[in-house]
């Protein structure tokens, strides 16, 4: 198992799974326990997931040693684009299925995860060019 964890992609998947659990759990609690609407529940789930994901992707997944501020801004930009696409999906699926459906949130998560991975790897935590 230790050898497998040397591969950044596997680390990305594991952080992504934990990030999904944290974000989805937060979203579920907001929807079911606190009675929040779809957009608000989705926003709080992704806000908590953003902080979790940045921290673990920087430290463990990509072992990024660049400036924290630059990484955070880039990761923020990546997540903003991914979140906008996610929210568009959430609102459209909510319109089709009705409000409060967890499937609505899952559809948004697939969109977000796909875009966030590509952006994190290619932009936010990109290794510096060799000199």
N, C-alpha and C positions, 0 to 999 in steps of 0.2 A: 504493500500500500504506500509506503514511504516513497518508493521510486515513482509511482503514479502521480504523487502530489508535486513532483518536480515540473510537471507539464502545466504551463500557464492556462491552457484551455480547460483542463480539469478543475483547476483552482477557480477559474471564472464560473464554471458550472456550479461548483459547490457554494461559492459566494452568492451566485444568482439564486440558487435554491433557498439559501437562508434569507436572502433579501426578499424573495417572493413570499416566503412564510411570514416574515416580519411585516412587510407591506400589506399583504392580503389579510393577515390577522388584524392589523390596525383598521383596514377598510371594513372587514366583517364587523368588528366591534362598533365602529362608527355607524354602520347601517343597522345592525341588529340590536345592539345594546343601547345606543344613544339616539337612534331614530333619525340620523342625518340623511339628507338626500344623496343621490348618486354622485353628483359633482363634488360636493363637500367631502363625502367619505373617500372618494377617489383621491382628492387632493391631499388629505391628511395621510393616507396610506403611502402615497408617493413621496411626501415630504420626509417621513420617517425612513422610508426605504432609500431615499437619496443620501442621507447622512450615513446610514449603515453601509450602503454600497460604495460610496466614495472612500470611506475609511478602510474597508477591507480590500477593495480593489487596489488602492494605492499601496497599502502595506504588504499584502500577501499575493494577490493575483498577478499584478504586473511588477511588483517590487520597484515602484517608481521612486527615483531619487531626486527628481526635479523639484522646483519650488512648489511648496504646498499651495500658495495663493494661485499660481498659474494653473496648477492641476485642478484646483477647486473651480476656478473660473471656466476652464475648458470642460470639465465634467459637468458643470452647471449648464453650459451651452448645449452640450450633447443631450443632457437630460431634458432641457427645455424643449428641444426639437422633438425628442421622443415622447415627452408628455403631451405636447400639442397634438401629435398624431394619435396618441392614446385617447385623449379626451374627445377628439372628433369621433373615434370609434365608439367610445362609451356612450356618447350622446345619441349617436345614430342607432346603436343596438338597443338602447333604452327606449327610444322612440318606437322601434319595431316590436320589442318584447314587453314593454311596460316598465315602470320604475321599480327599483328595489331588487332586481334579479342579479344574483351572484354571477351568472353566466355573462352578463353584461360586463362586469369587472374583469372576468377572465379573458374575454376577447380583447379588451384594452391592454391587458398585461402582455399578451403575445406580441402585440404591435410595439409596445414600449420596449420589451426585452430585445427584440430583434434589432431595433434601431440603436438602442443603448450599447449593445455589444459592439456593433460595427464602429460607432463613434468613439467608444472608450479605447478600443484597440488601435484604431487608426489615427486618433487625434488627441484625446485627453491624456492618455498614458503612453503615448508613442515614445519609444526609446530615442534618445538624441542621436543625430547623425554622427557617424564616425568621422573623426578629423584626421 
